[in-house]
Amino acid sequence: MYQLVKDFLNGLWNENPTFRMIIGMCPTLAVTTAAMNGIAMGLATTFVLVFSSLLISLLRNFIPAKVRIPCFIIVIATFVTVVDLFMAAYFPAIHKILGLFVPLIVVNCTIMARAEAFASKVTPPRAVADALGMGLGFTWAITLIGAVRELMGSGTLFGYHVLGEGATHWVIMLLPPGAFITMGILLGIMNVITRKSARDIQCH
Amino acid sequence: MKELFFIIAGSVLVNNFVLSRFLGECPFLGVSRKLETAISMGIATTFVLTMTSVATYFIQFYILEPFGLSRFLQIVSFILVIASLVQLVEMVILKTSPALYRALGIYLPLITTNCAVLGLALLIAIKRYNLIQSIAFGIGAGLGFTLAMALMAGIREEMEFADVPEALQGAAIVLITAGLLSMAFLGFSGLIPM
């Protein structure tokens, strides 16, 4: 049980895919023009991550080592198709905004990396705990980036006006350069936080 | 002819795959430390992108659509074709030019998980390009990717000697630099009548 909690927490901070591993950058930068898009993208990715990790972990003794990568890709692509059709049917508006990046969940390095490095080596419960942690870690990270860009770019947060009428909107934050710069500065802030906490631990 | 030029220039400058469409960020941030490897990576990816544009054109318009399978099998079939295409390219390069194979090394299999390749295939299906337009789009996407990689690698080589604040060292300063590059590329918008 303790091991499961540890696996789950690992993805939230220590090996956070976005801020620590810096993988899966394409959707992170592309869809984060609003906080809501971040949540939608994050949950869609979490779904694919959890179910593909579960299936790969269940099949780990049956997949021959030589053809494991194509097998992983087929499993992942199947769940992405499920998410794509589900979102198109029930959330057409957000599906349209995310557009190309819903099918592109297939090539999100996070999923492949967890399948290869973790899910294909451990029991199903551990694989699911890890996938859930990684997925939610990805979700909070891109929601944060989306919130920063939305707040600065259009003065709203999850669609509600927070900055008032007089605030200046920095349109650049909603354009491609804003994504790169926000991500870079947040990464810098994360570096400061982790270095400080590392120093605190050393002191005690 | 003019239309093909618009497609190529559009995907190199106006809607650069890396800097404004956000496709292919992983190699752009990961393999852009040295100019030489960045350009090799760019050329290999251009090759795969061009082959993919041809292959996915035929799959989309001659297999998936006539049989009404596009909705259900598009993602699975595209990613499988790309994976086998990359494998094929790897074998061909190994046979014809072992030197180039050694130079590209581990980067070749990584092209499979480059968003730009699958993104290109899906965009061709969305934009309903014909065969010639698809090839032009593939070449343009590859050139745009190579251009962005080369620019970034050139800047990063210079940046090794710069005094970067401690917190921003590593990926953070690379992302901010990419933001400035992307801002420069915004200047190209409106270059081509859409």
Interface residues (C-beta under 8 A of the other chain):
Chain A: I22 I23 M25 C26 P27 L29 A30 I69 P70 I73 I74 A77 T78 V80 T81 D84 L85 L100 P103 L104 V106 V107 C109 M112 I172 L175 P176 P177 G178 A179 F180 I181 M183 G184 I185 L187 G188 I189 N191 V192 R195
Chain B: L19 S20 R21 F22 L23 G24 E25 C26 L29 R71 F72 L73 Q74 I75 V76 I79 L80 A83 T112 T113 N114 C115 V117 L118 G119 L122 L123 I126 P165 A167 L168 Q169 G170 A171 A172 I173 V174 L175 I176 A178 G179 L180 S182 M183 F185 L186
